Amino acid sequence: MFNGKTKDDMPAGASVGTSTSLIGAGTTMKGDITSNGDLRIDGTLVGNIHCSAKVVIGANGVVQGDINGQTADIMGKVTGTIKVKDLLQLKGGSLLNGNIQATKLQIEPTANFNGECHMTPAAENSTSNGKAAAEFKREIKHAESTAIA
């Protein structure tokens, strides 16, 4: 669109869905954003983010809305609920007013967080732990039945 190249001009290995989108400093957007690639907000967004990759809110970034993503690094200000499937990092100087749902959480000492936190177990860990627990129970029952006999 901007450089005059079409999709046919792109190299065969280039992937359209893995790019990083940026809302630059000084930009204000209203509305929801959906992205398959990484997303970085250095400006202001009034709306929700739905991202299947990494969300970064820069030091000057402001989001008034909910964030859903794979992972997230928060350095700016967020007012809303954050739900990530993996790691959420609240960096130094960040301000979060809202609830958190994450598998892993890292909060630096100078981050400010006001809300509730719900830790969700990793799907793969809960599945493997469930199998291990079932196997352990079978071993205990076998040992008990052997001891009684």
C-alpha atoms as a printed R data frame, in Angstrom:
    type eleno elety resid chain resno       x       y      z
1   ATOM     1    CA   MET     A     1   0.000   0.000  0.000
2   ATOM     2    CA   PHE     A     2   2.665   2.495  1.032
3   ATOM     3    CA   ASN     A     3   5.691   1.162 -0.813
4   ATOM     4    CA   GLY     A     4   3.975   0.180 -4.070
5   ATOM     5    CA   LYS     A     5   4.724  -3.545 -3.646
6   ATOM     6    CA   THR     A     6   2.013  -6.156 -3.901
7   ATOM     7    CA   LYS     A     7   1.819  -9.483 -2.088
8   ATOM     8    CA   ASP     A     8   3.239 -11.099 -5.226
9   ATOM     9    CA   ASP     A     9   6.380  -8.924 -4.892
10  ATOM    10    CA   MET     A    10   7.074 -10.189 -1.360
11  ATOM    11    CA   PRO     A    11   9.721 -12.897 -0.849
12  ATOM    12    CA   ALA     A    12   8.375 -16.440 -0.643
13  ATOM    13    CA   GLY     A    13   9.523 -16.828  2.989
14  ATOM    14    CA   ALA     A    14   7.834 -13.643  4.204
15  ATOM    15    CA   SER     A    15   4.894 -14.245  6.502
16  ATOM    16    CA   VAL     A    16   2.157 -11.645  6.681
17  ATOM    17    CA   GLY     A    17   0.745 -12.791 10.062
18  ATOM    18    CA   THR     A    18   3.972 -12.558 12.092
19  ATOM    19    CA   SER     A    19   4.622  -8.826 11.885
20  ATOM    20    CA   THR     A    20   4.595  -6.387 14.782
21  ATOM    21    CA   SER     A    21   1.962  -3.663 14.871
22  ATOM    22    CA   LEU     A    22   2.780  -0.364 16.572
23  ATOM    23    CA   ILE     A    23   0.616   2.425 17.940
24  ATOM    24    CA   GLY     A    24   3.213   5.167 18.238
25  ATOM    25    CA   ALA     A    25   3.663   7.835 20.898
26  ATOM    26    CA   GLY     A    26   1.358  10.783 20.352
27  ATOM    27    CA   THR     A    27  -1.308   8.615 18.695
28  ATOM    28    CA   THR     A    28  -4.731   8.130 20.269
29  ATOM    29    CA   MET     A    29  -7.028   5.353 19.036
30  ATOM    30    CA   LYS     A    30 -10.576   4.461 20.013
31  ATOM    31    CA   GLY     A    31 -11.827   0.966 19.236
32  ATOM    32    CA   ASP     A    32 -10.895  -2.679 19.648
33  ATOM    33    CA   ILE     A    33  -7.734  -4.169 18.124
34  ATOM    34    CA   THR     A    34  -7.410  -7.782 16.970
35  ATOM    35    CA   SER     A    35  -3.963  -9.000 15.921
36  ATOM    36    CA   ASN     A    36  -2.323 -12.309 15.012
37  ATOM    37    CA   GLY     A    37   1.163 -10.811 15.384
38  ATOM    38    CA   ASP     A    38   2.927  -8.960 18.181
39  ATOM    39    CA   LEU     A    39   1.448  -5.619 19.217
40  ATOM    40    CA   ARG     A    40   3.146  -2.635 20.856
41  ATOM    41    CA   ILE     A    41   1.294   0.382 22.240
42  ATOM    42    CA   ASP     A    42   3.330   3.533 22.912
43  ATOM    43    CA   GLY     A    43   0.370   5.889 22.457
44  ATOM    44    CA   THR     A    44  -3.134   5.796 23.921
45  ATOM    45    CA   LEU     A    45  -5.785   3.162 23.193
46  ATOM    46    CA   VAL     A    46  -9.357   3.375 24.444
47  ATOM    47    CA   GLY     A    47 -10.635  -0.103 23.618
48  ATOM    48    CA   ASN     A    48  -9.868  -3.792 24.003
49  ATOM    49    CA   ILE     A    49  -6.915  -5.788 22.659
50  ATOM    50    CA   HIS     A    50  -7.297  -9.365 21.377
51  ATOM    51    CA   CYS     A    51  -3.890 -10.696 20.356
52  ATOM    52    CA   SER     A    52  -2.721 -14.244 19.696
53  ATOM    53    CA   ALA     A    53   0.919 -13.241 20.279
54  ATOM    54    CA   LYS     A    54   2.807 -10.814 22.545
55  ATOM    55    CA   VAL     A    55   1.370  -7.488 23.743
56  ATOM    56    CA   VAL     A    56   3.748  -4.744 24.889
57  ATOM    57    CA   ILE     A    57   2.553  -1.540 26.520
58  ATOM    58    CA   GLY     A    58   5.482   0.893 26.396
59  ATOM    59    CA   ALA     A    59   6.499   3.251 29.202
60  ATOM    60    CA   ASN     A    60   4.380   6.068 27.724
61  ATOM    61    CA   GLY     A    61   1.577   3.732 26.595
62  ATOM    62    CA   VAL     A    62  -1.923   4.001 28.045
63  ATOM    63    CA   VAL     A    63  -4.685   1.414 27.575
64  ATOM    64    CA   GLN     A    64  -8.224   1.848 28.851
65  ATOM    65    CA   GLY     A    65  -9.733  -1.542 28.132
66  ATOM    66    CA   ASP     A    66  -9.154  -5.270 28.471
67  ATOM    67    CA   ILE     A    67  -6.087  -7.069 27.133
68  ATOM    68    CA   ASN     A    68  -6.133 -10.703 25.958
69  ATOM    69    CA   GLY     A    69  -2.934 -12.259 24.613
70  ATOM    70    CA   GLN     A    70  -0.367 -15.029 24.712
71  ATOM    71    CA   THR     A    71   2.134 -12.992 26.756
72  ATOM    72    CA   ALA     A    72   2.292  -9.354 27.844
73  ATOM    73    CA   ASP     A    73   4.891  -6.854 29.053
74  ATOM    74    CA   ILE     A    74   3.404  -3.804 30.770
75  ATOM    75    CA   MET     A    75   5.588  -0.744 31.282
76  ATOM    76    CA   GLY     A    76   2.892   1.957 30.995
77  ATOM    77    CA   LYS     A    77  -0.633   2.393 32.367
78  ATOM    78    CA   VAL     A    78  -3.516  -0.056 31.963
79  ATOM    79    CA   THR     A    79  -7.052   0.252 33.296
80  ATOM    80    CA   GLY     A    80  -8.868  -3.018 32.639
81  ATOM    81    CA   THR     A    81  -8.561  -6.783 32.903
82  ATOM    82    CA   ILE     A    82  -5.473  -8.555 31.564
83  ATOM    83    CA   LYS     A    83  -5.756 -12.220 30.542
84  ATOM    84    CA   VAL     A    84  -2.679 -13.965 29.154
85  ATOM    85    CA   LYS     A    85  -2.109 -17.642 28.449
86  ATOM    86    CA   ASP     A    86   1.543 -17.603 29.475
87  ATOM    87    CA   LEU     A    87   3.719 -14.911 31.115
88  ATOM    88    CA   LEU     A    88   2.584 -11.465 32.277
89  ATOM    89    CA   GLN     A    89   5.344  -9.048 33.272
90  ATOM    90    CA   LEU     A    90   4.590  -5.836 35.153
91  ATOM    91    CA   LYS     A    91   7.760  -3.810 34.675
92  ATOM    92    CA   GLY     A    92   9.076  -1.086 36.970
93  ATOM    93    CA   GLY     A    93   7.037   2.104 36.847
94  ATOM    94    CA   SER     A    94   3.956   0.420 35.381
95  ATOM    95    CA   LEU     A    95   0.470   1.078 36.744
96  ATOM    96    CA   LEU     A    96  -2.312  -1.506 36.472
97  ATOM    97    CA   ASN     A    97  -5.814  -0.881 37.801
98  ATOM    98    CA   GLY     A    98  -7.687  -4.080 37.060
99  ATOM    99    CA   ASN     A    99  -7.689  -7.826 37.441
100 ATOM   100    CA   ILE     A   100  -5.108 -10.312 36.185
101 ATOM   101    CA   GLN     A   101  -5.447 -13.853 34.903
102 ATOM   102    CA   ALA     A   102  -2.172 -15.517 33.901
103 ATOM   103    CA   THR     A   103  -0.235 -18.765 34.079
104 ATOM   104    CA   LYS     A   104   2.992 -17.012 35.135
105 ATOM   105    CA   LEU     A   105   3.349 -13.572 36.708
106 ATOM   106    CA   GLN     A   106   6.402 -11.396 37.267
107 ATOM   107    CA   ILE     A   107   6.011  -8.078 39.112
108 ATOM   108    CA   GLU     A   108   8.989  -5.772 39.554
109 ATOM   109    CA   PRO     A   109   9.261  -3.934 42.903
110 ATOM   110    CA   THR     A   110   8.387  -0.485 41.512
111 ATOM   111    CA   ALA     A   111   5.309  -1.678 39.587
112 ATOM   112    CA   ASN     A   112   1.906  -0.630 40.946
113 ATOM   113    CA   PHE     A   113  -0.926  -3.199 40.764
114 ATOM   114    CA   ASN     A   114  -4.457  -2.688 42.142
115 ATOM   115    CA   GLY     A   115  -6.836  -5.582 41.568
116 ATOM   116    CA   GLU     A   116  -7.264  -9.327 41.892
117 ATOM   117    CA   CYS     A   117  -4.898 -11.950 40.550
118 ATOM   118    CA   HIS     A   118  -5.950 -15.407 39.390
119 ATOM   119    CA   MET     A   119  -3.224 -17.869 38.437
120 ATOM   120    CA   THR     A   120  -4.300 -20.432 35.865
121 ATOM   121    CA   PRO     A   121  -2.403 -23.707 35.588
122 ATOM   122    CA   ALA     A   122  -0.683 -24.425 32.309
123 ATOM   123    CA   ALA     A   123  -2.769 -26.856 30.237
124 ATOM   124    CA   GLU     A   124   0.186 -29.119 29.518
125 ATOM   125    CA   ASN     A   125   1.268 -29.159 33.170
126 ATOM   126    CA   SER     A   126  -2.211 -29.988 34.457
127 ATOM   127    CA   THR     A   127  -2.542 -32.801 31.915
128 ATOM   128    CA   SER     A   128   0.823 -34.346 32.769
129 ATOM   129    CA   ASN     A   129   0.258 -33.821 36.506
130 ATOM   130    CA   GLY     A   130  -3.145 -35.481 36.207
131 ATOM   131    CA   LYS     A   131  -1.591 -38.515 34.512
132 ATOM   132    CA   ALA     A   132   1.155 -38.668 37.129
133 ATOM   133    CA   ALA     A   133  -1.391 -38.423 39.962
134 ATOM   134    CA   ALA     A   134  -3.524 -41.200 38.447
135 ATOM   135    CA   GLU     A   135  -0.461 -43.427 38.052
136 ATOM   136    CA   PHE     A   136   0.568 -42.691 41.663
137 ATOM   137    CA   LYS     A   137  -2.925 -43.612 42.918
138 ATOM   138    CA   ARG     A   138  -2.762 -46.901 40.964
139 ATOM   139    CA   GLU     A   139   0.617 -47.677 42.547
140 ATOM   140    CA   ILE     A   140  -0.739 -46.974 46.047
141 ATOM   141    CA   LYS     A   141  -3.816 -49.190 45.474
142 ATOM   142    CA   HIS     A   142  -1.571 -51.941 44.126
143 ATOM   143    CA   ALA     A   143   0.723 -51.643 47.151
144 ATOM   144    CA   GLU     A   144  -2.254 -51.687 49.546
145 ATOM   145    CA   SER     A   145  -3.783 -54.744 47.902
146 ATOM   146    CA   THR     A   146  -0.431 -56.507 47.932
147 ATOM   147    CA   ALA     A   147   0.109 -55.658 51.626
148 ATOM   148    CA   ILE     A   148  -3.376 -56.928 52.586
149 ATOM   149    CA   ALA     A   149  -2.969 -60.188 50.713
